[in-house]
Amino acid sequence: MSASKMPDIIKISHSLDLGPLPDELIPIARRQGEDPDMTCNYLEELRNLIYERGDFKPFRTDNEFLIKFLRARFFKVENAYKLLVRYHEFRESNQDLYLNVDPLSLTHLGENDIVSVTPYYDQNGRRMMFHKVGNWKPSKIPINDLMKATLILLEMGSLEPSAQVLGGIGIFDLEGLTINHGLLITPSVASKIICLMVTCMPIRTDTIHIVNQGWAFDMVFKMFKPFLNEKMRSRIFFHGTNMASLHNHIDKKHLPSKYGGYMDDYPYTTWMDNLKQNYTVVRELQQLGYAINADQFCSEIIGSEK
């Protein structure tokens, strides 16, 4: 069933919602510790910790940037600070994943249907990021490209106030995973993936769902186990080919048809095409060290570079 024939209308938009936190999410944010009357105090406390402790050299300390870390750790300032430290350490240790990387140079990941993000939300208001690992041809696409694309999408996603409060969902489709893929998932690579998906980014991965896993998966998962604590493991669900099991977590009205749902597949490239017209997102990526060729972007951005 195509999206147009679905019984309920689900909004499709390839634009990030960068407006204020939607009214319906304010009660959830409050339960997570967000108090509008205290937000300025929390931000100032976090900012003071950065300068007092000197564990890293911040490249940004503005409110819009810091609030992502507070929301990711339920406004527990000490925990938000630790996340901020890990975020900067990850960036410092993995500059090749972003520094001078052109976001538009990774369109082959969309063309090969390897990485994508849904332009709609699940029934709980969360976006879903798909990794179809079996579509990845290691001989043609370096594994670092997968991580570069994932990092860009997470950085973009962390700009949405709704995602800052609700987090997101990771779905790993392992159909076609082979031993050749597994040999490239070294402990170093596994550690980086855990950092991206769980421990170092200012956006929570609420749950991770593994589908269509085969015999090769056991070898790969052994690389991840040392980096997963009990809390992390409790958020990972294994479904195999049983899509009804996946539907217990994500309503099938909010899933692509391949996973027993009603939605169409939407490629990574559509997000990147929309990126070219979003001044705010491009500016954010520029500040993060990405290479932005002004000739590829909207006239407002081109004008700002002159």
Secondary structure, DSSP 8 states (H G I E B T S, - for coil): --GGG-SS------S---SS--GGGHHHHHHTT--TTTHHHHHHHHHHHHHHH-SS--S---HHHHHHHHHHTTT-HHHHHHHHHHHHHHHHHTGGGTTT--GGGGTHHHHTT-EEE-SS--TTS--EEEEEGGG--TTTS-HHHHHHHHHHHHHHHTT-HHHHHH-EEEEEE-TT--HHHHHH--HHHHHHHHIIIIISSSS-EEEEEEES--THHHHHHHHHGGG--HHHHHTEEEEET-HHHHHTTS-GGGSBGGGT-SB----HHHHHHHHTT-HHHHHHHHHTT----GGGS-HHHHHHH-
